[in-house]
Amino acid sequence: MKRLLIIFAAGVPLAAACLPAAASAGTASSAAVPFTCSSISVKAPAGTTVESVTAERRAAGTVTIPPVPPFTEVVKIPDVPAYCDVTLTLTHPGVGDHAKVRVWLPETGWTGRFQAVGGSAFAAGDYGAGLAGAIKSGYAAATTDAGVGTYIDTSWALNSDGKVNTALLKNFADRSQHEMTVVGKQVVNEVYGRPVSYSYWNGCSTGGRQGYMEAQRHPDDFDGILATAPAINWDEFEVATLWPQVVMNEENTFPSPCKFNAFNEAAVKACDPLDGAPDGLIGDPATCTFDPRRLIGKSVECDGEQETITAADAAVVRKIWDGPRTPSGKKLWSGIPIGAGFDLAGTRVDADGNRVGAPFPVPAIWASTFLKRLPSYDLSTITYAEFAKLFEQSQAEYDTIIGTDDPDLSAFRRSGGKLLTWHGQADELIPAQGTVDYRRRVEPAMGGARRVDDFYRLFLAPGVSHCAGPTSTGPQPTDALGALTAWVEQGKAPQTLSAAITDSSGKTATRKLCLYPSVSRYSGHGDPADAGSYYCAPVRR
């Protein structure tokens, strides 16, 4: 379970890791303007009241971030410059919410840029790692908790009468991030004595979804939005990611982790050659047609014992890869990409020694709390028919609140904003196909692919898991935020994104991620670990 939680929290360190090179484009300096870290006044955004404002100077050094449940590790960020730490609390009269906004402002070296940092899972914002990384790169940075809980704490979700707390859900979905942006820019102006020059959103997973929501509903908030592995289509995929558990329960077959690994290894071996490169990656999972039935009868070693892959095991894997369907066979959503991890098909051994399902926390909470309104609901009782009903219920009740899949980005385009997204093709938690489908819907709504490329660009990363998590085997972007700032501030639209990964032996592989829909192809010569050995091949849309 600990490794699974690390995966969905990966968006925070990822955001910080992308920052250092990005600041090089900035030329502004805070030396000529006054800097104050006291008596900060903020005008409340429409519909809110400011409950409190505090400001405190923090000395340069290491920022220590206490554990945030369910994590137990202390995070330390070294070499953070002195900064002003501003905390505001906003409330919506009559609602009783208390949304905290934090703004960190470097005392020296401010580039004139503002960066908002997104959240992960059910956490609306950052707990310090992203903020610290941002101010190290000269940004003034802000985040909000939206008045809700931490990563998997949704004790706020239901009112005392058992109904969904729609006010707090609205905060989490949309409202608080916009209000954070409004007050955050006010704080910057107050502290530095001049307004923001450029404003950016930076987030992965939930943070990626928040970035798309900003583009859709608040198009003037940001000049540039970096939205990685975005959790758009929230009302669909949160149910869809419960599908592997439903399949195992319905088929009464729970393959062990080593069996799942065997299926993955065989699929990668079979489909690795499709992009021409012997690099251990599936370049495009959609083109991989590996049939898991090929492993029936194969013996695999699991914790020192031999297990035989059965027809039932293969049937479970086929259904998981295929993705959710209704009992009549209608396709509902994408399955886990071939070659990605099987974390959503987690299992455990119970007290009686039987292997049973262990649902991933985020979709489990969505189904039990937001759909069933019963946090203790036994998810193992969900049948194929019940699953289809839950999928439809989630769409009907939540699409307008948190769907984040409106293809009309005309206002964002008119504002001059730029939206940059990259998504791992081995993302087991939020399959990249959902992002691809959104992009495909935007194109006809916005005048075609070329016109969309003027302000919205998508890059896919083979072998990269959710938010470049620890199971990634493919090169991941090294400075996506830098590419975005160059696009926004210098008009240099990225044709590729530089990517790299270092293996356990210390060898680094590099790649240029191609602008969608082009795909990377091996040239037939040169080192497969060198980006120069590849070219971007156009694919018919």
C-alpha positions in Angstrom: 0.0 0.0 0.0 2.8 2.4 0.8 4.2 2.2 -2.7 0.8 2.7 -4.2 0.4 5.9 -2.2 3.8 7.2 -3.3 2.7 6.8 -6.9 -0.3 9.2 -6.6 1.7 11.7 -4.5 4.5 11.8 -7.1 3.0 14.9 -8.6 4.5 17.1 -5.8 8.2 16.2 -6.2 7.8 16.1 -9.9 6.7 19.7 -9.9 9.7 20.7 -7.9 12.1 18.7 -10.1 11.0 20.5 -13.2 11.8 24.0 -11.9 15.5 24.9 -11.8 16.2 25.4 -15.6 12.8 27.2 -16.1 13.9 30.3 -14.3 16.7 31.1 -16.8 14.3 32.9 -19.1 13.4 35.5 -16.5 15.1 38.8 -16.5 13.2 40.7 -13.8 14.8 41.5 -10.5 13.3 42.5 -7.1 16.4 44.6 -6.2 14.8 47.9 -7.3 11.5 47.6 -5.4 10.7 47.4 -1.7 10.1 44.1 0.0 7.8 43.9 2.9 6.7 40.9 5.0 4.2 42.4 7.4 0.8 44.1 7.6 -0.4 42.6 4.4 -3.9 43.6 3.4 -6.0 41.5 0.9 -9.3 42.3 -0.7 -11.7 39.3 -0.5 -12.6 37.8 -3.9 -16.3 38.1 -4.8 -18.4 35.8 -2.6 -15.8 35.3 0.1 -14.6 36.8 3.3 -11.0 36.9 4.5 -11.0 35.4 8.0 -7.3 35.9 8.7 -3.9 36.9 7.2 -0.5 36.2 8.7 2.9 36.9 7.3 6.3 35.7 8.7 9.8 35.9 7.3 11.6 32.5 7.1 15.3 32.4 7.1 17.3 30.7 4.3 18.2 27.1 4.7 16.5 23.7 4.6 12.7 23.6 4.6 11.5 20.6 6.7 8.0 19.3 5.8 6.4 17.1 8.4 4.7 13.9 7.4 1.2 14.3 5.8 -1.0 11.3 6.4 -0.9 8.6 5.2 2.8 9.2 4.7 5.3 8.9 7.5 8.5 10.3 6.0 9.8 13.8 6.8 10.7 15.7 3.6 13.6 18.1 3.6 14.3 20.6 0.8 17.8 22.1 1.1 19.1 25.5 -0.1 15.8 27.4 0.1 16.3 31.2 0.0 14.9 33.4 2.7 11.2 34.1 2.0 8.0 35.7 3.2 5.5 33.0 4.3 1.9 34.4 3.9 -1.1 32.4 5.1 -4.7 33.5 4.4 -7.9 31.9 5.3 -11.0 32.4 3.1 -14.6 31.5 3.8 -17.8 31.6 1.9 -20.5 33.2 4.1 -23.2 30.7 5.1 -21.1 27.7 4.1 -18.8 27.4 7.1 -15.7 26.5 5.1 -12.2 27.6 5.9 -9.9 27.4 2.8 -6.3 28.1 3.6 -4.1 29.8 1.0 -0.3 29.8 1.4 1.9 32.2 -0.6 5.7 32.0 -0.5 7.7 34.9 -1.8 11.5 34.8 -2.1 13.2 37.8 -0.4 15.7 38.2 -3.3 15.9 36.9 -6.8 12.3 37.2 -7.7 11.9 36.8 -11.5 8.5 38.5 -11.7 6.8 35.2 -12.2 4.0 33.7 -10.2 3.5 29.9 -9.9 0.4 28.1 -8.5 1.1 24.6 -7.4 -1.7 21.9 -7.7 -2.7 19.0 -5.6 -2.8 15.2 -5.7 -5.5 12.6 -5.1 -8.1 14.3 -2.7 -5.6 16.9 -1.6 -6.2 20.2 -3.3 -2.7 21.6 -2.9 0.9 21.3 -2.0 2.4 20.8 1.5 5.7 22.6 0.9 7.8 20.6 -1.6 6.4 22.3 -4.6 6.4 25.8 -3.0 10.0 25.4 -1.9 11.1 24.2 -5.4 9.3 27.2 -7.0 10.9 29.9 -4.8 14.3 28.3 -5.3 13.8 29.1 -9.0 12.7 32.7 -8.4 9.0 32.3 -8.5 6.5 33.7 -6.0 4.4 30.6 -5.3 0.9 29.8 -4.0 -1.3 26.8 -3.2 -4.5 26.1 -1.4 -6.0 23.3 0.7 -9.6 24.3 -0.5 -10.8 23.7 3.0 -10.8 19.9 2.5 -8.6 17.1 3.7 -5.3 15.4 2.8 -4.5 12.8 0.2 -7.1 10.2 1.2 -8.9 12.0 4.0 -12.4 12.7 2.8 -14.1 13.0 6.2 -15.4 16.3 4.8 -17.3 14.7 1.9 -20.6 13.9 3.7 -22.7 16.2 5.8 -24.2 15.0 9.1 -27.3 13.9 7.2 -25.3 11.7 4.9 -25.5 13.9 1.8 -22.5 15.0 -0.2 -21.1 18.3 1.0 -21.5 20.1 -2.4 -20.0 23.3 -1.1 -16.7 21.7 -0.2 -16.7 19.6 -3.3 -17.1 22.8 -5.3 -14.1 24.2 -3.5 -12.1 21.1 -4.3 -13.2 21.0 -7.9 -12.8 24.6 -9.0 -13.6 27.5 -6.7 -10.7 27.6 -4.3 -8.0 27.4 -6.9 -9.3 30.4 -8.7 -9.7 32.4 -5.5 -6.2 31.3 -4.5 -4.9 32.8 -7.7 -6.8 36.1 -7.2 -5.5 36.6 -3.6 -2.0 35.2 -4.4 -1.5 37.9 -7.1 -2.7 40.5 -4.6 -0.1 39.3 -2.1 2.7 39.5 -4.7 1.8 43.1 -5.5 1.7 44.0 -1.9 5.0 42.4 -1.0 7.0 43.4 -4.0 5.3 46.7 -4.8 4.6 45.7 -8.4 2.4 43.1 -10.1 3.2 39.7 -11.5 4.8 39.7 -15.0 3.9 36.1 -15.9 1.7 33.6 -14.1 1.9 29.8 -14.4 0.0 26.8 -13.2 2.0 23.7 -12.4 0.4 20.4 -11.4 0.2 16.6 -12.0 -2.8 14.3 -11.6 -5.3 16.2 -9.5 -3.0 19.2 -10.1 -3.3 18.5 -13.9 -7.0 18.4 -13.7 -7.0 21.7 -11.8 -4.9 23.2 -14.6 -7.5 22.2 -17.2 -10.3 23.5 -15.1 -8.5 26.9 -15.0 -8.2 26.9 -18.8 -11.9 26.0 -19.1 -13.5 28.2 -16.5 -11.0 30.9 -15.5 -9.1 31.5 -18.8 -7.5 34.8 -17.7 -5.9 33.4 -14.5 -2.7 32.1 -16.1 -0.4 32.8 -19.0 0.9 29.3 -19.1 -0.5 26.0 -17.7 1.6 22.9 -17.2 -0.9 20.1 -16.6 0.7 16.7 -16.4 -1.1 13.3 -16.4 -4.3 15.4 -15.8 -7.2 13.8 -13.9 -9.8 15.2 -16.4 -12.9 13.1 -17.0 -12.8 12.7 -13.2 -16.4 11.4 -13.0 -15.6 8.6 -15.5 -12.1 7.5 -14.7 -12.5 7.4 -10.9 -15.1 4.7 -11.4 -13.2 3.1 -14.3 -10.1 2.6 -12.2 -12.1 0.3 -9.9 -12.7 -2.0 -12.8 -9.7 -4.4 -12.1 -11.1 -5.1 -8.7 -14.6 -5.7 -10.0 -13.2 -8.1 -12.6 -11.2 -10.1 -10.1 -14.2 -10.3 -7.7 -16.6 -11.3 -10.4 -14.3 -13.9 -11.9 -13.3 -15.1 -8.4 -9.6 -15.0 -9.6 -6.9 -13.0 -7.9 -3.6 -13.3 -9.7 -0.5 -12.8 -7.5 1.8 -9.8 -8.2 4.4 -12.1 -9.8 1.8 -13.4 -12.2 0.8 -9.9 -13.2 4.5 -9.1 -13.7 4.9 -12.1 -16.0 2.1 -10.9 -18.2 3.7 -7.4 -18.3 7.1 -8.7 -19.1 5.8 -10.9 -21.9 3.8 -8.0 -23.4 6.8 -5.7 -23.4 9.0 -8.4 -24.9 6.4 -9.0 -27.7 5.6 -5.3 -28.5 9.0 -3.6 -27.8 10.1 -4.1 -31.5 7.1 -2.3 -32.9 8.8 1.1 -32.7 12.0 -0.3 -34.1 14.1 0.2 -31.0 15.3 -2.6 -28.6 14.8 -0.3 -25.6 12.5 -2.4 -23.4 9.6 0.0 -24.0 6.2 -0.2 -25.7 6.3 2.9 -27.9 2.5 3.0 -28.4 0.4 0.6 -26.2 -2.6 1.0 -28.5 -0.7 -0.9 -31.2 0.2 -3.8 -28.9 -2.0 -6.8 -29.5 -0.3 -9.3 -27.2 -2.8 -12.0 -26.1 -2.3 -13.0 -22.5 -3.6 -16.5 -23.3 -0.2 -17.2 -24.7 1.1 -17.6 -21.1 -1.5 -20.2 -20.0 0.4 -23.1 -18.5 3.6 -21.1 -17.9 5.3 -21.6 -14.5 6.5 -18.5 -12.6 8.3 -18.3 -9.3 6.4 -16.4 -6.6 8.1 -15.9 -3.2 10.2 -19.0 -3.7 7.3 -21.2 -4.9 6.2 -22.2 -8.4 2.8 -21.0 -9.7 1.2 -21.9 -12.9 -0.6 -19.3 -15.0 -4.2 -20.5 -15.6 -6.8 -19.7 -18.2 -8.7 -17.8 -15.5 -5.6 -15.6 -14.9 -5.3 -14.8 -18.6 -9.1 -14.0 -18.8 -8.7 -11.5 -15.9 -5.8 -9.8 -17.6 -7.6 -9.6 -20.9 -10.6 -7.9 -19.2 -8.4 -5.5 -17.3 -6.5 -4.5 -20.4 -9.7 -4.2 -22.5 -11.3 -1.9 -19.9 -14.7 -1.4 -18.4 -17.7 -2.6 -20.3 -21.4 -2.9 -19.6 -22.8 -6.5 -19.2 -24.0 -6.1 -22.9 -20.5 -5.4 -24.0 -20.7 -1.6 -24.5 -17.3 0.0 -24.0 -17.3 2.5 -21.1 -13.6 3.6 -20.7 -10.0 2.7 -21.4 -8.4 -0.1 -19.5 -4.9 -0.2 -17.9 -2.4 0.3 -20.8 -0.6 -2.8 -21.9 2.9 -2.6 -20.3 1.7 -0.4 -17.3 1.7 -1.7 -13.8 -1.2 -3.5 -12.3 -1.4 -1.4 -9.1 -5.2 -1.0 -9.6 -5.4 -4.8 -9.4 -3.8 -4.9 -6.0 -4.4 -8.0 -3.8 -3.6 -9.1 -0.3 -3.7 -12.3 1.7 -6.5 -12.4 4.3 -6.4 -14.0 7.8 -7.6 -17.3 6.3 -4.7 -17.4 3.8 -6.9 -16.5 0.8 -5.8 -13.9 -1.8 -8.4 -11.1 -2.0 -8.7 -7.7 -3.7 -7.1 -4.6 -2.2 -8.6 -1.6 -4.0 -6.6 1.5 -4.7 -7.7 4.1 -2.2 -8.8 7.0 -4.5 -11.4 5.2 -6.7 -12.4 3.1 -3.6 -13.2 6.3 -1.7 -15.0 7.8 -4.8 -17.3 4.8 -5.1 -18.0 4.2 -1.4 -18.3 7.8 -0.2 -19.4 10.0 -3.1 -21.6 7.4 -4.9 -22.8 5.0 -2.2 -22.6 7.7 0.5 -21.4 4.9 2.8 -17.7 5.0 3.5 -17.8 1.4 4.9 -19.4 0.0 1.8 -18.1 -3.4 0.8 -16.7 -2.8 -2.7 -16.1 -6.5 -3.3 -19.9 -6.9 -3.7 -20.0 -4.8 -6.9 -21.1 -6.8 -9.9 -20.6 -6.0 -13.5 -24.2 -4.7 -13.7 -23.8 -2.6 -10.5 -20.5 -1.2 -11.9 -22.2 0.0 -15.0 -24.9 1.7 -12.9 -22.2 3.4 -10.7 -20.4 4.6 -13.9 -23.7 6.2 -15.1 -24.5 7.6 -11.7 -21.1 9.3 -11.4 -21.5 10.9 -14.8 -25.0 12.2 -14.1 -24.2 13.6 -10.6 -20.7 15.0 -11.0 -19.8 15.8 -14.5 -20.9 19.5 -14.2 -19.1 19.9 -10.9 -15.8 18.2 -11.5 -15.8 16.6 -15.0 -13.2 19.0 -16.3 -13.6 17.8 -19.9 -15.3 20.8 -21.7 -13.6 21.0 -25.1 -14.4 24.7 -25.6 -11.1 26.5 -24.9 -11.9 29.5 -27.0 -11.8 32.0 -24.1 -8.4 30.6 -23.0 -7.1 30.9 -26.6 -8.4 34.5 -26.8 -6.6 35.3 -23.5 -3.3 34.3 -25.1 -2.8 31.4 -22.7 -0.7 28.3 -23.5 -1.5 24.8 -22.3 1.2 22.2 -22.2 0.5 18.6 -21.2 2.6 15.5 -21.1 1.3 12.1 -20.1 3.0 8.8 -19.5 1.9 5.9 -21.7 2.4 3.5 -18.9 0.2 5.4 -16.5 -1.7 2.8 -14.6 -3.8 5.2 -12.5 -5.0 7.7 -15.2 -4.6 6.1 -18.7 -3.2 8.5 -21.2 -6.0 7.6 -23.6 -8.4 9.8 -21.7 -6.2 12.8 -22.3 -5.8 11.8 -26.0 -9.6 11.5 -26.4 -10.0 15.0 -24.8 -7.5 16.5 -27.3 -9.3 14.8 -30.2 -12.6 16.4 -29.0 -10.9 19.8 -28.7 -9.7 19.8 -32.3 -13.1 19.9 -34.1 -14.5 22.3 -31.5 -11.6 24.7 -31.9 -11.0 24.8 -35.7 -8.7 21.8 -36.3 -5.4 20.4 -35.1 -3.1 23.2 -36.4 -5.1 25.9 -34.8 -5.2 24.0 -31.5 -1.4 23.5 -31.6 -1.1 27.3 -31.5 -2.1 27.2 -27.8 -2.4 23.6 -26.6 0.2 20.9 -27.1 0.3 17.3 -25.9 3.3 15.0 -25.6 3.2 11.3 -24.7 6.0 9.5 -22.8 6.4 5.8 -23.5 7.2 3.7 -20.5 6.5 6.5 -18.0 4.0 5.7 -15.1 1.8 8.1 -13.2 3.5 11.5 -12.6 6.8 9.8 -13.5 6.4 7.6 -10.5 8.9 4.9 -9.3 7.7 2.2 -11.7 8.7 4.3 -14.8 11.0 2.6 -17.3 11.0 5.3 -20.0 12.6 8.7 -20.2 10.6 11.5 -18.6 10.6 15.2 -19.3 13.5 17.0 -17.7 12.3 20.6 -17.9 8.7 20.8 -19.2 8.1 24.1 -17.2 11.1 25.6 -19.0 9.6 24.6 -22.3 6.3 26.3 -21.3 8.0 29.5 -20.2 9.9 29.7 -23.4 6.6 29.3 -25.3 4.8 31.9 -23.3 7.5 34.5 -23.0 9.5 34.0 -26.2 7.0 32.5 -28.6 9.1 29.3 -28.9 6.4 26.6 -29.3 7.9 23.2 -28.3 8.2 20.6 -31.1 9.7 18.0 -28.7 10.3 17.7 -25.0 13.7 16.6 -23.8 13.4 13.5 -21.6 15.8 11.3 -19.7 15.9 8.4 -17.2 18.9 6.9 -15.2 18.8 3.2 -14.4 20.1 1.5 -11.3 23.5 1.1 -12.8 23.8 4.8 -13.4 23.4 4.7 -17.2 21.2 7.5 -18.6 18.9 7.1 -21.6 17.6 10.2 -23.4 14.8 10.8 -25.8 12.9 13.6 -27.5 9.2 13.2 -26.8 7.2 13.9 -29.9 4.4 16.4 -30.3 1.1 14.5 -30.6 0.1 12.8 -32.7 3.7 12.1 -34.0 5.4 9.1 -32.4 9.1 8.3 -31.8 10.7 5.9 -34.2 14.2 4.4 -34.1 16.3 5.4 -37.1 17.8 1.9 -37.4 21.3 2.9 -36.2 22.9 4.5 -33.3 22.7 3.9 -29.5 19.0 3.1 -28.5 19.7 5.0 -25.3 20.6 8.2 -27.3 17.9 10.7 -28.3 19.8 11.3 -31.5 18.9 7.8 -32.7 15.2 8.6 -33.0 13.0 10.8 -35.2 9.3 11.8 -34.9 7.1 10.1 -37.4 3.8 11.6 -38.4 0.7 9.6 -37.7 -2.5 10.0 -39.5 -5.1 11.6 -37.2 
